[in-house]
Amino acid sequence: MGNDIDYRLVLASASPARRALLSAAGIDAEVMVSGVDESVVEAADAYELCLALARMKARAIAAELPPDPGILVLGCDSVLAFDGQIFGKPANAEEAAKRWEMMRGRSGVLHTGHHVTGLVSGRQAEAVGTTVVHFSDITDAEIAAYVASEEPLNVAGSFTIDGRGAAFVERIEGDPGNVIGLSLPLLRKLLIEMDVSITALWRA
Ligand SMILES: Nc1nc2c(ncn2[C@@H]2O[C@H](COP(=O)(O)OP(=O)(O)OP(=O)(O)O)[C@@H](O)[C@H]2O)c(=O)[nH]1
């Protein structure tokens, strides 16, 4: 990919947090939600699952776009690997509470799959960001209040590190953005694989 192309990013994700991370980093991504059925994807483990889903989301949007060499499509998917299980978003409040009863005082690994594809070049780059998350040993009352806030119902792993959930995460090992939903240092490296500088995506 040459440097004389006017690149812009299409984010194949409904996640407001992902869009906000990009915007804060100088990148105004156009959002196109793929609406793919994530349940059809089988994968051996959390790492493979989030990568396959990120790839599926990006490719679904890429297939809808005109062949513009400047468009790069980014798909992401986040899951928590905990105690041999894969936690996406909880099905309901009961599941969120049950998860926290298991997670409190222990740690899990938040995996976020990233897939970038160029429309005309057909080039693509993908990787999984992993961040270890150490949860506080919170009380039953705190779990009940957190679930009642509804925050944990819409996020992978039933927790956030930048919302109410921040009070319940002792520390992390790795990129915080990766937990929120998109790792910018990882995106930079994927773009380099495609001969694109992340600075080329910065708003003027
Ligand atoms: N703000 C915030 N959001 C989080 C955090 N952890 C996970 N999430 C969100 O949880 C959601 C994970 O579900 P995904 O299936 O990856 O993404 P989605 O929101 O369903 O959106 P799509 O990409 O369109 O599927 C994403 O929106 C993440 O941004 C966190 O610590 N903070």
The ligand as an SDF file (V2000), in Angstrom:
LIG
                    3D

 32 34  0  0  0  0  0  0  0  0999 V2000
  -16.1570    0.3380   28.2310 N   0  0  0  0  0  0  0  0  0  0  0  0
  -15.7780   -0.9590   28.3170 C   0  0  0  0  0  0  0  0  0  0  0  0
  -16.3050   -1.8710   27.4570 N   0  0  0  0  0  0  0  0  0  0  0  0
  -15.8710   -3.1480   27.5940 C   0  0  0  0  0  0  0  0  0  0  0  0
  -14.9350   -3.5570   28.5630 C   0  0  0  0  0  0  0  0  0  0  0  0
  -14.7400   -4.8940   28.4060 N   0  0  0  0  0  0  0  0  0  0  0  0
  -15.5200   -5.3010   27.3760 C   0  0  0  0  0  0  0  0  0  0  0  0
  -16.1930   -4.2370   26.8850 N   0  0  0  0  0  0  0  0  0  0  0  0
  -17.1400   -4.2130   25.7630 C   0  0  0  0  0  0  0  0  0  0  0  0
  -17.8030   -5.4600   25.7020 O   0  0  0  0  0  0  0  0  0  0  0  0
  -18.1520   -5.7020   24.3500 C   0  0  0  0  0  0  0  0  0  0  0  0
  -17.6080   -7.0690   23.9840 C   0  0  0  0  0  0  0  0  0  0  0  0
  -18.5020   -7.6580   23.0830 O   0  0  0  0  0  0  0  0  0  0  0  0
  -18.1040   -7.8900   21.5410 P   0  0  0  0  0  0  0  0  0  0  0  0
  -18.9430   -9.0050   21.0430 O   0  0  0  0  0  0  0  0  0  0  0  0
  -16.6270   -7.9820   21.4030 O   0  0  0  0  0  0  0  0  0  0  0  0
  -18.5130   -6.5260   20.8220 O   0  0  0  0  0  0  0  0  0  0  0  0
  -19.9870   -5.9120   20.6920 P   0  0  0  0  0  0  0  0  0  0  0  0
  -20.1340   -4.8180   21.6970 O   0  0  0  0  0  0  0  0  0  0  0  0
  -21.0020   -7.0010   20.7290 O   0  0  0  0  0  0  0  0  0  0  0  0
  -19.9740   -5.2160   19.2870 O   0  0  0  0  0  0  0  0  0  0  0  0
  -19.6630   -5.9470   17.9010 P   0  0  0  0  0  0  0  0  0  0  0  0
  -18.1910   -5.7390   17.6550 O   0  0  0  0  0  0  0  0  0  0  0  0
  -20.5360   -5.2300   16.9200 O   0  0  0  0  0  0  0  0  0  0  0  0
  -19.9980   -7.4110   18.0780 O   0  0  0  0  0  0  0  0  0  0  0  0
  -17.4990   -4.6160   23.5020 C   0  0  0  0  0  0  0  0  0  0  0  0
  -18.4320   -3.6020   23.1990 O   0  0  0  0  0  0  0  0  0  0  0  0
  -16.4310   -4.0930   24.4280 C   0  0  0  0  0  0  0  0  0  0  0  0
  -16.1040   -2.7340   24.1480 O   0  0  0  0  0  0  0  0  0  0  0  0
  -14.3940   -2.5570   29.4360 C   0  0  0  0  0  0  0  0  0  0  0  0
  -13.5590   -2.8010   30.3080 O   0  0  0  0  0  0  0  0  0  0  0  0
  -14.8430   -1.2910   29.2640 N   0  0  0  0  0  0  0  0  0  0  0  0
  1  2  1  0
  2  3  2  0
  2 32  1  0
  3  4  1  0
  4  5  2  0
  4  8  1  0
  5  6  1  0
  5 30  1  0
  6  7  2  0
  7  8  1  0
  8  9  1  0
  9 10  1  0
  9 28  1  0
 10 11  1  0
 11 12  1  0
 11 26  1  0
 12 13  1  0
 13 14  1  0
 14 15  2  0
 14 16  1  0
 14 17  1  0
 17 18  1  0
 18 19  2  0
 18 20  1  0
 18 21  1  0
 21 22  1  0
 22 23  2  0
 22 24  1  0
 22 25  1  0
 26 27  1  0
 26 28  1  0
 28 29  1  0
 30 31  2  0
 30 32  1  0
M  END
$$$$
